[in-house]
Amino acid sequence: MPHSLVLNLLPQSPVSPQFLTGRHLHALFLTLVSSVDPTLGDRLHDSTADKAFTLSPLQIINTNSPLFKGNRGESKLQYSHQQPILANTPCWWRISLLDDTLFGKLTQLWLNLNPNRPWHLGPADLYITSIEGTPQSIQPWANASTYIQLYEEASDAYGGKLRNCSINLTFSTPTAFRQGQYDNTLPTRESVLNSLLSRWNKYSCIEFTQIAIESIFSSFVNIHTEILADSRSKFIGIIGEVNYKILGAIEPIQIKQINALADFALYSGVGRKTTMGMGMTRRLYSH
């Protein structure tokens, strides 16, 4: 069962940009895991395989940063920080969990949350003030659903409803896809759908064997590349929106599978480095 949890945080001292990288947030997550299950924390740390969680960059609430529009959960998130986050600045941080085993192991952490216990991000102390795990009007990144629900609630027919065959994805943090030894930033239908499919088949127990990728066509593209660099590496990815249309003669079950994968994007992200804050993606519905 995938969960998308939003942790509301309050730093007690300034957090320097050097400790706001994906690597440091990844380490903070492993610390949270190890606090309730040290063996699991060690296993996640040592694993090189696709991991059953994703993380977001740390987000400042109501910031005036040009990378962030000021409302929680906007499609464009802040993925790098040039200035310290000051003490007592409300922040949020999204953690998604893709299987019940991991969520179950961490249940004690969520149930016994101590708002007075500090967690460390570099030398700074952070308090977790609350956790959101269900849809919020101002926080679209919080949600939970079973895989069966995702599949059953996905539309399987045209039915006169164009949105059933229109998939609008927003790539909210830099997104890139591995091809051989190198990265590719272009969100082709193959790159996006295969990324979603591999994670769906690994964790859902509802295997999709033949996705009609050849029936998906991009009809609107509004993306640009961003460069994220730290002392260790440089990551280039795209940010923006792409609308994909399902066209041609296609079986209802194939429409259903594609729609289920698009809705799953909220939890799984797409592409590389999703455990470091990259590839955060969700489906947007027009009203």
N, C-alpha and C positions, 0 to 999 in steps of 0.2 A: 504494500500500500504506500504510494508516494505521499509525502508530506512536504509542504513548503512553509517553513516556520520563520517568522520575523522576530528577531530579538531586539528589544529596545534597550539601548545602552546609555550609560552616563559616565563619561571619563572624569576622574577625580583630579587629574593633572593633565597638562598638555601632552598630546600624542604627536610625536615628530613624524613627518612624512616618511622617513626611512623605516618606520615600524608599521606603516599602513599598506605595505605591499601584500600581494596575494600570498607570498611565502610566509609572512608573519601571521596573517589571518588563518592560513592553513594550520600553522603551529598552534594557534589559539584553539581551533576546533579540536585538534588532537588532545590538547590539554583538557578540554571539557569532557571528551570521551574517556580519557584515562582517569578522570576524577571518579567515575562510576564503574569503569571496567578497564583496568590497566592492561590486561591481555589484549583486549580489542584495540585499545589505543596503539599498542606496539604493532599489532598486525596491520592496522591501517597505515601506520608510518612506514612499515617495511614493504607494503604491497606496491608492485609496479603495474598491476592490472587496472582495468577500468574500475573505479571505485564508486560505491553506492551512495555518494553524496555530492552535492555541489555547494559552492559558497559564493556570496556576493562580495564586492568591495564594501568597505564601511561607508555608509551614507549619512551625511549631515542633514538634519531636518531644518527646513526653512533657511537654507544657505543662499547667498547671493551669487554663488559661483556660476560663471557662464556655462559650466558643464551640467548644471542642475537647475531646473526651472522653479524649484521652490516648494512643490507639493510632493508628498510622500508617494513613491511608486510611479513617478512619471516615467515615460518610456525611455528617456535618456538619463542614464544614471551616472554618477560621478565615479570614475574608475581610477583616478589618480589624484594625488593631493600635493600641491606645491607649498602649502602653508600648514603649520601645525593645527590640529583640532584642539581648541582651547578647552580648559577645564569646564565642567558643567554644561557642555554643549550636547543637547540631545542628539543621539545617533540611532540608526537602525542597521541591522545586519541580517541578511537572509541566509538560512541554511535549508537546503532541501535534502530529504532522505528518500532513497528509492526502493528500499525494501523494509519489510516489517521487522526483520531480525535486528537491523541497526536501530530502528525507532524503538523497539522493545528494550534494547539494551540501555537506551538513553532515557527511558520513561522516568526513572528515579531522579534523574537530573532535572527534568521539567517539573515533576510533582513536588520535589523538595527544594525548589529554587529559593535560595537565601539572598534577598536583595541587599544584604549587608556584607556579603562575601565578595571580596575583590578578585577579579581576574586580571591577568597581566598581559599587556600588549607593549612589548619592550619594557621600559621602566615605568610606564604609566599603569595606574589601576583603573579598571572599568567595573561598573556595577551593572548587572542585568536587572533592569527594573520590571520588565514584563516580557511575555512571549505571546505572540499572536499566531494562531494556527488555523484560523477560519477566515473566510473572505471578509474584508473590511472595505467600507466605501472609499476610504482614502488610502488603502494599502492593497493594491491588486496582487502583490507578490505573496500574500498569505493565503494558503488554501490547503485542502486535503481531500483525497478521493481514493477509493479503491481502484485497482486496475479494471475490475469488472464494471464499476460505475463509469469509468472513462470510456470503456468500450460500448456499454449498453446505451449511454447517453449520446454517443456520437451519431450524427445523422447518416443514414444509409441511402438516401434518395434525393433526387432533385426536388420533387414536390413543389415546384414553383418557387422555392426559396433559394434565391441565388447565393445567399451567404453559405449554404451548405456545400457549395462547390467553389467557394472563394475563400482562400486561406491567406489572411494578412498576418505576417509575422514581423515583430519588431525585435531587432537585435540591439539590446540595450547596453551591452558592454562589448569591447572589441572581440570579434569572432573570426576564427580562421580554422581551416580544415587541413588535416595531414594528407598529403598525397605522396606516397613513397618516402623519400628522405626529406621532403620539403613541405612548406606550408603553402596553401592556396587560399586567398581571401574571398574568392568569388562564391557567393551562396547559391550554387547551382542546385537544381532539384535533386540530383543524385547525392551531392554532398550533404544537404540538409536532411533529406528523407532517410538516407542510409545511416546517418548519425543517430537520428531518433529511433530507427528500427533496431539497430544493434542493442541499444539500451533497453528498449521495450522488450525485446525477446529475451534478454538476459535476466530481467527482474520481474516481468509480469506473469509468467506462466501461461500466457495466452499468445502462443507463437503465431506471428504473421509470416507466411512463407513466400507469397508472391504479391508484392506491392506493385500497383500499376503506375510506376514512376513515369513511364512513357506517356501517360495521360495528363501529366502536370506541366503547366506552362506558366512562366512568369509574365504577368501582364502590367505590373507597375514596379519600378525599382527606384528607390531614393536612398542611396547609401554613399558613404565615403570611408576612406581608410583613416585609422588612427594609429599612432605609434606609442607604445608603452615601453619605456626603458628603465632599467634599474642598474645597479652596479654589476649584476651578473649576466643579464641578457637583454635582448630587445624583442618585443612581440608586436607584430603588425596584424591588425584585424579590422573588420568593417563594423560600422555602426549605421543603423537606419532601418528602413522598412522595405519589405518585398511582398507583393501580392502575387500569389500563385492561383491559377484557375485549374479546375478539373474539367477537362474537355473531352469530347468524343464519346464513343460507345464504351461504357464501362459498367461492370456489374455492381449492383447495390452494395454487396459485401466489401468490394474494393473501395467504394466511396467511404464506407463506414470506417475501414481501417485507416485510410488517409486522414480522416477527420479526427480519429482517436489519437493518432501520432501528433497531429498539430496541437491538440489540447494537452498532450503529454509534455510538450516543449517547456511549459511553465516549470515543471519539476526537473526535467533532465538537462535542460540547456542543449546546446549543439556545439560540435566542434571540439577544439582543444582547450586544455587548461581550465575546465569548468570547476575543478576543485581549488582553483586559484582566483576565481572571480570573473573569468572570461566566459564568453559564449552565453550569457544570460539572455534568454529568448522567451517570448510569450506571444500567444495569439491574441489579436485585437479583433473584437467584433464591432461592426458599425451599427449604430442605432437608428 
